Amino acid sequence: MSFNKIIVVGNLGRDPEMRYTPQGTPVCTFTMASNEKRKDKTGLQQDITTWFRVTVWGKQAESVSQYLTKGRSVYVEGRLRVEEWTDKEGKQRYNLEINATDVHFIDSGEREGIPVRQTAQAASAQTGARVPTNRVVAEDRGIEEDEIPF
């Protein structure tokens, strides 16, 4: 038996791109960055960023395309795949790709005057995309972003 599941929390690196397969299935792609802080050998704090390309399918793809924008925080679950290719200079390159099975909008900023949580829940009701209703947003508890462990 084998198992491939990844969970990533991060920020969109660009606006989602929506397209449709020839059969009419919605497909949305975006990049996201996950950041962590580590101390280097000298003890200085270093920011480490890992980039992922994410693909979302079906009704959830439509919700992502409609409600997420560059910079927004997102929780993604899915299957990880490494894409390998050779660039123009002959150097091996790699992409981390996630085929998303679950996407949650997690930041509490506002978009067009409507709180994100409300728009995400509205999207869930309209499209059937899963949006957690029990997830506590850090700003709701008065926690600063620096205190979040991810």
BAMAR-911361 format. One record per residue (C-alpha): residue number from 0; x, y, z. Coordinates in steps of 0.05 Angstrom, whole numbers, plus 5000, padded with zeros to 4 digits. Layout:
BEGIN
   pos      u      v      w
   NUM      X      Y      Z
...
***
This chain:
BEGIN
   pos      u      v      w
     0   5000   5000   5000
     1   5024   5071   4986
     2   5000   5139   5007
     3   5014   5208   4979
     4   4984   5268   5016
     5   5011   5337   5028
     6   4984   5395   5069
     7   5011   5464   5055
     8   4992   5531   5084
     9   5018   5592   5049
    10   5003   5652   5005
    11   4985   5656   4932
    12   5044   5679   4889
    13   4999   5702   4832
    14   4925   5706   4815
    15   4893   5639   4798
    16   4886   5622   4724
    17   4821   5589   4704
    18   4810   5546   4642
    19   4766   5489   4620
    20   4782   5421   4590
    21   4752   5404   4522
    22   4698   5366   4560
    23   4681   5429   4600
    24   4713   5410   4666
    25   4738   5472   4704
    26   4813   5472   4720
    27   4846   5527   4761
    28   4921   5534   4773
    29   4961   5580   4818
    30   5028   5583   4853
    31   5035   5588   4928
    32   5094   5600   4974
    33   5104   5569   5042
    34   5153   5605   5087
    35   5192   5582   5148
    36   5245   5613   5191
    37   5309   5577   5208
    38   5373   5597   5242
    39   5436   5588   5200
    40   5503   5565   5227
    41   5519   5635   5252
    42   5453   5639   5290
    43   5421   5690   5243
    44   5348   5681   5226
    45   5337   5661   5153
    46   5272   5659   5115
    47   5264   5596   5073
    48   5211   5598   5019
    49   5185   5536   4982
    50   5143   5546   4920
    51   5088   5500   4896
    52   5046   5498   4834
    53   4974   5479   4851
    54   4920   5450   4806
    55   4847   5449   4829
    56   4790   5415   4791
    57   4715   5420   4785
    58   4670   5466   4825
    59   4724   5480   4875
    60   4767   5507   4818
    61   4712   5557   4802
    62   4710   5580   4875
    63   4785   5588   4879
    64   4786   5628   4814
    65   4730   5673   4838
    66   4751   5686   4910
    67   4827   5680   4916
    68   4878   5731   4892
    69   4953   5741   4896
    70   4978   5746   4967
    71   4918   5713   5000
    72   4929   5658   5051
    73   4906   5588   5033
    74   4907   5518   5061
    75   4916   5464   5008
    76   4912   5388   5014
    77   4928   5342   4957
    78   4978   5295   4923
    79   5049   5318   4912
    80   5087   5306   4847
    81   5155   5330   4826
    82   5161   5353   4754
    83   5231   5349   4726
    84   5256   5385   4663
    85   5319   5412   4631
    86   5324   5488   4621
    87   5354   5524   4561
    88   5423   5522   4592
    89   5419   5446   4601
    90   5410   5450   4677
    91   5361   5402   4711
    92   5302   5438   4742
    93   5246   5415   4787
    94   5175   5439   4804
    95   5134   5416   4863
    96   5063   5406   4839
    97   5002   5393   4882
    98   4939   5363   4853
    99   4892   5393   4904
   100   4836   5353   4935
   101   4817   5406   4986
   102   4827   5482   4988
   103   4808   5527   5046
   104   4809   5603   5045
   105   4840   5622   5112
   106   4858   5695   5116
   107   4809   5745   5145
   108   4825   5804   5101
   109   4769   5838   5062
   110   4756   5836   4988
   111   4710   5888   4958
   112   4684   5905   5028
   113   4659   5834   5042
   114   4695   5794   5096
   115   4732   5735   5065
   116   4700   5684   5111
   117   4631   5705   5087
   118   4652   5702   5013
   119   4684   5634   5024
   120   4622   5606   5058
   121   4579   5636   5003
   122   4623   5602   4952
   123   4615   5537   4990
   124   4540   5543   4989
   125   4538   5560   4915
   126   4589   5511   4888
   127   4594   5455   4939
   128   4668   5471   4954
   129   4687   5453   5025
   130   4703   5512   5070
   131   4716   5499   5144
   132   4668   5534   5191
   133   4705   5514   5254
   134   4773   5541   5234
   135   4795   5597   5281
   136   4828   5654   5244
   137   4888   5683   5281
   138   4863   5754   5277
   139   4797   5734   5311
   140   4836   5713   5373
   141   4881   5775   5374
   142   4944   5735   5356
   143   4997   5770   5315
   144   5020   5738   5250
   145   5090   5727   5279
   146   5062   5682   5333
   147   5032   5632   5284
   148   5076   5570   5281
   149   5072   5562   5205
***
